[in-house]
Amino acid sequence: MAIGDAELAVAAAQAGALIVRERYGTALARHDKGGGDFATAADIEAERAILDMLRSARPDDAVTGEESGDSGPAGAERRWLVDPLCGTLNYAAGTMLVAVNVALRTAGATIAAVADPFTDEVFWTDGRRAAVRRAGGDEPLAPSGESRLVDVNLDPPFPNGARFRAVRLLADAGFAERFRPRVLSTSLPLTWVAAGRRAGYVTDGGLASGVHGAAGVALCQAAGCVVTGLDGAPLGSGIGGLVAAADAGTHAALIDLIAGQPVDA
């Protein structure tokens, strides 16, 4: 029997996560990508395993891989977005805060899976519901702002640097009064917002639309989170960036704090 898209996304993310976990702590070749960025052998091997599974099951679909780029029909209505190791700098430094992202973007919905290689959890959505799979069982995701923990990404680029700086948000007395700040440069916190482990996540840049964030954003949206750009506008409009919040109150507070930042001349 043919595997469904959501189960395929889960299986592909698990295949990538297995390699990331097995290669952790080993000597890994680095492949320079310019601008201080690089991929490790684990990134490349994990992406190869994911793409092999996707191409075997869905040979007519297009694929965009973080390391290998675009393949398949250019005008395909179905495109897989793959980030085999989101948090490469963390991983190369011996830090287990990484994610394996697999998303299928279609005209009607985004189906996605995000695997945490070191907790053996897979957060997934079929475009309607969102759940976390652990020990073979699925538990519905339930966002909550109760923790007041908000992750802020300090990784460049900063296209909105003139009007939004993450470091200013962290230094804002109002932010510290309302929330408990955390700093993490990987898309993994998006799964935590969807699961109720974080109240929110804030980042500049184009994380929401590409291989790095498409899966996590889809999870948040399916779980019922509030997800917009930095200015509160729908994703794909406004100034860009990303604010993912567990509830409307948390989202409103974050947007107000961002809007209150001074604009550079």
Rosetta blueprint (number, residue, H / E / L):
1 M L
2 A L
3 I L
4 G L
5 D H
6 A H
7 E H
8 L H
9 A H
10 V H
11 A H
12 A H
13 A H
14 Q H
15 A H
16 G H
17 A H
18 L H
19 I H
20 V H
21 R H
22 E H
23 R H
24 Y L
25 G L
26 T L
27 A L
28 L L
29 A L
30 R E
31 H E
32 D E
33 K E
34 G E
35 G L
36 G L
37 D E
38 F E
39 A E
40 T E
41 A H
42 A H
43 D H
44 I H
45 E H
46 A H
47 E H
48 R H
49 A H
50 I H
51 L H
52 D H
53 M H
54 L H
55 R H
56 S H
57 A H
58 R L
59 P L
60 D L
61 D L
62 A E
63 V E
64 T E
65 G E
66 E L
67 E L
68 S L
69 G E
70 D E
71 S E
72 G L
73 P L
74 A L
75 G L
76 A L
77 E L
78 R L
79 R E
80 W E
81 L E
82 V E
83 D E
84 P E
85 L E
86 C E
87 G L
88 T H
89 L H
90 N H
91 Y H
92 A H
93 A L
94 G L
95 T L
96 M L
97 L L
98 V L
99 A E
100 V E
101 N E
102 V E
103 A E
104 L E
105 R E
106 T L
107 A L
108 G L
109 A L
110 T E
111 I E
112 A E
113 A E
114 V E
115 A E
116 D E
117 P L
118 F L
119 T L
120 D L
121 E E
122 V E
123 F E
124 W E
125 T E
126 D L
127 G L
128 R L
129 R L
130 A E
131 A E
132 V E
133 R E
134 R E
135 A L
136 G L
137 G E
138 D E
139 E E
140 P E
141 L L
142 A L
143 P L
144 S L
145 G L
146 E L
147 S L
148 R L
149 L E
150 V E
151 D E
152 V E
153 N L
154 L L
155 D L
156 P L
157 P L
158 F L
159 P L
160 N L
161 G L
162 A L
163 R L
164 F L
165 R L
166 A H
167 V H
168 R H
169 L H
170 L H
171 A H
172 D L
173 A H
174 G H
175 F H
176 A H
177 E H
178 R H
179 F L
180 R E
181 P E
182 R E
183 V E
184 L L
185 S L
186 T L
187 S L
188 L H
189 P H
190 L H
191 T H
192 W H
193 V H
194 A H
195 A H
196 G L
197 R L
198 R L
199 A L
200 G E
201 Y E
202 V E
203 T E
204 D L
205 G L
206 G L
207 L L
208 A L
209 S L
210 G L
211 V L
212 H L
213 G L
214 A H
215 A H
216 G H
217 V H
218 A H
219 L H
220 C H
221 Q H
222 A H
223 A H
224 G L
225 C L
226 V E
227 V E
228 T E
229 G L
230 L L
231 D L
232 G L
233 A L
234 P L
235 L L
236 G L
237 S L
238 G L
239 I L
240 G L
241 G L
242 L E
243 V E
244 A E
245 A E
246 A L
247 D L
248 A H
249 G H
250 T H
251 H H
252 A H
253 A H
254 L H
255 I H
256 D H
257 L H
258 I H
259 A H
260 G L
261 Q L
262 P L
263 V L
264 D L
265 A L
